[in-house]
């Protein structure tokens, strides 16, 4: 895409986790070359280990005159394999040793391969959970997590610093990652109690939403009493007509199949399999404000583990209460998993989570992993001997009842930012008859009420979407707060 008003290519802007844009509009082969060239310059100019906040995690990268290595992977979106090939050609043209996966793979597997191979970084061609007409370019750091803001800002600054240089990807640079695939399988299998899950006399439905999750979860669970069915397992670049984001409005197929099968649990992963979604035995979508606290309780009580808890600005009050009850340090960050990863690199973090299904756990990668977390949630349910509904009810009885909802409004970026700023400086005295007791502005503007219910307004900086979130002590109150929040947004001038 060209900025015709100035006669030069449009700028490339990285969001919370990579550069994403509409295919054939901004996401073109030419622009992928521009971004890949910028990343190649970054890799070549960056001293070994300089981007790490924890050099001990990948000290083997430094030292010696060997060429920098970058692992390249891709998802199942339209032309992803060809965009990945083009990115790999640019990296090769800059004298970087490329390792290109020869099939689509989950993003956490690319991160794992980067770390295991001691690579300088990784590239994943994916738009994650975005609509089907988008694609994207994610950068992975040497320690096996999302690139820091420092990295993406530096890469942005290098776009168009040099014309793209390309060289063919050689046969030895394709595939050859089988060792990392098998070590990833072994890592996941060792992290969870597969025997306990396989022994369940129940059924589970898995929904990768036509994304790269494919039959990965099913593959770990075969071989016991547990009946596992995977739906929407094949590649479909249109994702069945919905965005591959495992939230309520996109999980109708999973909800229906759970009810038809009488399944104990439904598990979903997003387009590149780094996020988790879930459906309970009643066919109701579980929010991450239920899932993450349940997993935390399992880790703390059943596994007896300790460590810090990280919640992003839109995550649950329950995490704060559970952490306090178990004497676990609590950290709060802006929205975006990269902030959680930063803490995981420098602190003893047991679990970190964001509202959109990204969960990181100690002893794995400082990274979201929808495959691992699907299994960890199933382990949580299996170990309890209860249904998901019963687990949530017991948690609410002990720590307080909270319910979460989110609405996405189409709003121009400048208008949404103005609304968020106005609410921060001139908040209303009350929302839906609830007195505003506090205003927090860590990431967006959050209005907090006396019973710890809250309403959050946050404008995307990269797309015309204003997100309105609420967590409240009843479903009725949560919906009333969201209704009033949307009304405020609609009438703002």
Secondary structure, DSSP 8 states (H G I E B T S, - for coil): -EETTTTEE-----BTTBEEEEBTTTB-HHHHHHHHHHHHHHHHHS-TTTT-S-GGGGGGGSSSS---EEEEEE-SSTTHHHHHHHHHHHHHHTT-EEEE-SS---HHHHHHHHHHHT-SEEEEE--TTS-TTEEEEEEE-TTSSB--HHHHHHHHHHTTSS--------GGGBS--HHHHHHHHHHHHHHS-HHHHHT-SSEEEEE-TTSTTTTHHHHHH-SSS-EEEEES-S--TTGGGS-S--SGGG-HHHHHHHHHHT-SEEEEE-TTS-SEEEE-TTS-EE-HHHHHHHHHHIIIIIS----EEEEETTS-HHHHHHHHHTT--EEEE-SSHHHHHHHHHHS-EEEEE-TTS-EEETTS-SS--HHHHHHHHHHHHHHHTS-HHHHHHHHHHHH---EEEEEEEE--HHHHHHHHHHHHHS--SEETTEEEEEEE-SSSEEEEETTS-EEEEEE-SSSSEEEEEEEESSHHHHHHHHHHHHHHHHH--
